[in-house]
Amino acid sequence: MAAPGTSGALNVPTRSWRRNQIAVLAASFVGFTSFTLVMPFLALYVQELGVADTSAVALWTGVTLGVTPAISAVCAPLWGRVGDRFGNKLLLQRALLSCIVVMALMAQATAAWQLFALRALQGFLAGYGSLTLTMAARSAPPEQMAKAIGAVQAAQRFGPAIGPLVGGILAPAIGLRNTFLVSSAVYGVAFLMVAFLYVEPRREKVQRRADERISFSSVLAFENFMLLMLVIFVLQVVDRGFGPVLLLHVTQIGYPTNQAAVLVGTLFSVLAISSVAGYRLAAALLERSTARAVIVAAMLTAAGSLGVFALVESAWLLVATIAVFGAAAGTALTTAFSAAGSVVPRHAHGVGFGFLTGAALIGSAISPMLSGLLAGRSIRAVFLSGAVVLVVLVLLVRRLMVERNLPLETAPSVDEA
């Protein structure tokens, strides 16, 4: 039971959790915007550093971009455990500070291998995406958790939509090296927002003792948790599979290059905006239905729209179907995060959201490779296979996911061995 004058969100007063939400949202948006100021232009920077061969540029760019999410996926549960024991605010400030330093050092790089090493270091030290989800979920009252998670996901989605546009203006105006310094400064703004706005929830001794009894394997053994990790992983694989093949698909169905570029830009924008709408829709649907029902309905809708998208050629139908897919996938993703968060005790949310974010990062990392392999045989197969995988996942969720009306707040008894 929450103490009088609190919201029930781990001893955060009602007046504080909304301020915490603003701080986490701002840090997420600013941080993800800062990241995408420069990363889309990394290939140009690799060339500036003396790599001339096109295949070598592609290789260095690919491994440099991929190493950070790969290492972050492994480290997210570990940093989550540290955050559960010592507080997430300090960890988020450490992550943002590491981004400030790494971006500033990347501006001084003289070789491609240095970029790779710095990005690897960033993957180990950063990982603020999972931390912001944890902090939003922990600060919010239980009945507001879905809205809090959806809002952070929306901020993380909007940032990458704006960052490349701003970076595209800055890079030719001030140069790529100075753009890295701007990115570092923007991370500094996020650091200050967290430092002055976020109030760390008070932790009580009984929670610390309970925290010590919850192992990694215990978190994974919570009801539905691993199934929901699979849902998050698959949704990310399918959603991120658009990137490498969308332009190829549009040109293949008959659009000339200049029209295809405009249409693809529109499709990506619609996908991002509709996904944000899905994040918000999830909270409303969970007030009226169970998490399993929402996930099943959303993934069936996503599968159907993806199948139609693969077959239509009209521009407005492509836009309409990708909008439906984005909203449905966003709804399913936020619902999966919220359902998994509800079965993990709040004092173990760092570990829980670390595992969930790790699953999302791994899905995002391998998706371009999988879609590229499929596109070698048929571009339409990328979308149709995604629809089939979602339908199979729906059958698994309907068969295996246990419905609960109330959050579970106790850990199952699982031996660490």
N, C-alpha and C positions, 0 to 999 in steps of 0.2 A: 504494500500500500504506500502511496506517495504521502509524504508529510504535508501538512496543511501549508498552503501557499506555494505549492509546487505543481508542475504539470505532469508529474509521473515520469519524466524523462531523465532518470538517473540523478535526481536531486538538482535539476536545473530549474530555477524559478521561471514562472510563466513569462515574465517580462524579459528573461534572458535568452530563451531558446529562439525567439524570433530574431534577436540580434545575432545570435550564433548562426542562424540560417543565412542571414544577409552576408555575414563574414565568409562563410563557406562558399556560398554562391559566387560572391565577388572573386574570391581566390581561385575558384575553379574556372570561371570565365576568363579572368585575366591571365592565369597560368596557361591554359590551353590556347588562348590567343597568342601569347608570347611564343609558345613552342612552334606554332605554325607560321610565325612571321618569317622564319628562315628555312625550316625543313623542306618545303616544296622546292627550294632553289639550291638544295645541297649539291646536286650534280654540277651546277655552274661553279660552285665554290671548289669542288674537287678538281675541276679543270683549271681554275685559277691557281691551285696548288701544284700544278705541273703534270697532272695525269692527262695524257693526250689521246691515248687509244680509247675508242668508244666503248669497247667491251670492258676495258679496265675501269672506265668511269662508271659504267652501269654496275659492275661488281662492287666497287668501293661504296657507291651510293647505297646499293641494296643492303650490304652487310652493316653499314653504318646506321642506316635507318632501322634495321631489324634487331640489332643487338640490344637496344634499350628495352623494348617491350619484352624480349626474351628473358633478360636478366630480371626485369621488374616482376615478371610473372612468377619466377622462382622465389624472389625475395619478399613479395607482398605478404604472405602469411607470417613470415618471420618478423617483419617490421610491425605487422598487426599485433603479434604477441607482445612485442616491446611496448607498443602503444597502449595495450590493455593494462599493462602493469604500471607504466610510468606516466601515462597521459598522452593524448594524441596531438595536443596543441604544440608541444615542444617538438614532436616528430615532424609535424607538418612544416614548422618553421625551419627545421634542419633540412627537410627536402627542398623547400623553396630556396634556402640559402645555397644549397649545393647547385641548384639550377642557375642562380645568379653567377656563381664562380665558374661553372662549366661553360656557360654561354660566353662569358668574358674571355675565358681561355681559348675557346674556339675561334674567337676573333683574332687571336694571335698565332694560330696554327700555321705551320710552314710545310706540313706534309699530310697526305691523306691518312696515314696510319695514326697520326695524332688525333684526328677527328674521331676515328674509330675507338681509340682508347678513351677519349673523353666521353663519348656516348656510352661506352660500357660502364664507366664510372658513374655516369648519370643514372643508368639503369639500377645500379646497386644502391645509390644514395637517395634517389628521388622516390618515385612511386607515390606521389601525392594524390593520384586519382582515387586509389582505394582509401586513403586516409580521409579525404573529403567526404566520401560516401559514409564511412564509419562515423565521422563527426556529425554529419547531418542526421543520420539515423539515431545516434545515441542522444543527441540533444533534444530531438522532437518527442512529443508525447506519443505513446503507442499508436493512437488513432490517427496521428499525422505522419507516421513513418513513410507510407507510400508516397504522399505528396512531397515530403522532404527529399526522398531518394529521386523521385521524378524530376524535381526542380534542379538538383545537382547534375543529373544526367543531361537535362536540357542545356544547362550552362556549359557542360563539357562538349556538347554538340554545336552550340552556337559559336564558341571560340574558334574552332577550326574552320568554320564557315566564313569568319571575318578576317582571321589572321592572314591567309594567303593574299587577300585583296590589299590589305595594308602593306604587307611585305612586298607585293608587286609594285607598289608606289614608292616605297622606301629604297629598295635595292638599287634601281637605276639612279635614284636621286642622290643617295649618300654612299653607295657602294655596299657590297655584301658584308665586308668586315664590320663596318659601322652599324649595319642592320643587326648583327649579332650583339653588339653593345647595346642597341636599343632594346633588343629582346631581354638582355640581362637586366636592364633598368626596369622593364615592365614586370619581371619577376620580383624585383624589389618592391614595387607597388603592392603586389599580392602579399608579400611578406609583412609589410606594414599593416595591411588590412587585418590579417590574422592576429598580429601582435596586439593591436589596439581594440579590436572589436570582439574577438572570440573569448568567451568565458568558459574555462575548463570545468566540466561537471565535477562535483565533489565525489570522491570515492570513499566508501566506508570500509571498515576492517572486514566485515563479513563478506563483502564482495571480493576483497583481495584474497581471502582464504578460499572462496569458491573458485576464483580465477586460477589459483594454483592447482586445483584439482581437475581443470579442463585441459586435456592434452589435444594435440593436433588430430589424433585419431578419434578422440571424443567428438570434436567438432564435425568431422566428416561423417560420424555415425548418427548425427541428429536426423530425425525423421524427415525424409524427402530431400535432405541437403545435397547429396551427391547427384540425385536426379535433377535437381534444379541447377546444379553446376553444369550438367550436361546440356540442359536447355539453354543456358546462357552461352555456352561454348558454341553450340550449333547455330544459334541465332546470329552470333558474331561472324561465324564462318560464312553464312548465307548472305548477310547484310554487306560485309566487306568484300564479297566476291564481285560486286558491281564494278569496282574501281578499274581493274585492268582491262575489262572487256566491253564496257558500255559504248565507248566511241567506236570500237570495231563493229559492234552489233548494229549501231545506228547507220554506219556507212554501208554495212553489208546488206541492209534491207532497202538501200537505194537513195539515201540522202547524200547530196554532194558535200564536199568537205566543209565549205563555209557554213552551210545550214546545219550540218552535223555538229559542229563545234558549239553553235548557239543552243541547239536542242539538248546536247549532253550537259552543258552548263545549267540549263533550266531543270533537267531531270535531277541532277545532283542537288540543286537548291531545294527542289520540291521534296526530295527524299529526306533532306535534313530537317526541313520545317515540319513535314508530316510526322517524322520520328519524335520531334519535340511535342507535337500534339498528342502522340501516343503515350508519352511519358505522363502527361497530365491526365489523359483519359483513364489510365490505369487506376489512379486513386479513386475516381468517381465510380468506376465499375466495381471496385473491391468493396464499396459501401453497400452494394446491392447483390453481390454474388460471391462465391468462394474463389480462392486463388486458382484452384484446378480448373474450374469452369471458365475463368477468364483466359487462362493460358491456352486451353484447348480451343476455345472460340477464336482467339487472336491468331494462333498459329495456323488454324484451318483457313482463316481469311487471308493470312500472308501467303500460304501455299497456293490458294486459288488465284490470287492476284498475280503472283509470280508466274504461274502457268499461263495466264492470259497475256501477261507482258511479253513472254517469249514468242507468242504467236501473232500479235497484232503488229501493224505497220503504221497506222495513223498516228500523227504526232500527239493529238489530244488524247488518244487512248493510251499511248505510252505514258503521258503525264498523269492521267487519271489512275492507271493501274499502279504506277510506282508510288503515288500518293497513298493509295490504299495499303500497299505493302509496307511503306514506312510507318504509317500509323499503327498497323496491326503488329509489326515487329517491335515497335517502341512500347506498345502496351504489354506485350508478352514479356519483354525484357525487364521492364520496371516491376511487373507483377512477380517475376521469378526472383529478383533481388529482394523484394519486400517479403515474399513468402519465406525465403531462406533466412532473412534477417529476423523474422518473427519466431523462428524455432531456436535461435541462438540467444543465450542470455546476453543482456546488454553489456556486461563486463567482459564478454568474449567477442564483442562485435568486431574488434580489430582483426582477430584471426579469421573470423567468419567471412568478413568482406574482403580480406586478403585473398582467401581461396577463391571467392567468387570473381574478384577482379582479375586474378591470375588466369582463371578459365577464359574470361573475356579477352585478355591480352594474347593468350595462346591462339584463340580462334582468329583474332585479328591478324596475328603474325603469319599463320599458315594459309589463310584464305586466299591471298593473291597467288600463291604458288599453286594451290589446288585449282583455282579458276583458270590459271594459265595453262595447266596441263589439260583440262577439259576443253578449253577453247581451241587447242591444237587439233581436236577431232571435230568439234562443232560448237560454235558460240552459243547457239540456242540451248545446247546441252547444259551449259552453266546454270541457266535459269530453271530449266525443267528438272535437273537433278536436285537443285535446291528445294523445289516444290515437293519432290518425292521424299527427300530427307525430312522435311518438316512434317509431312503426313505420317511417316514412320515414327517420328518423335511424339506426335499426338497420340498414337496408339500406345506408346510406352507410358506417357503421362496418365492416360485414362486407366491403364492397367495397374500402374505401380504407385502413383501419387496418392497419399493418404490425405483426406480432407479434414481440416480442423477449423472449428469456428473461433477458437481462442488461441493466442500465441502460446507456445510452450516455453517455459522459463527454467526448466531443469535439464541438466545434461544426462544422457544415458550413461549407464555404468559400463565403460569400455576400458579395458586394460591397455596401457601404453604399448605393451609388447605386442 
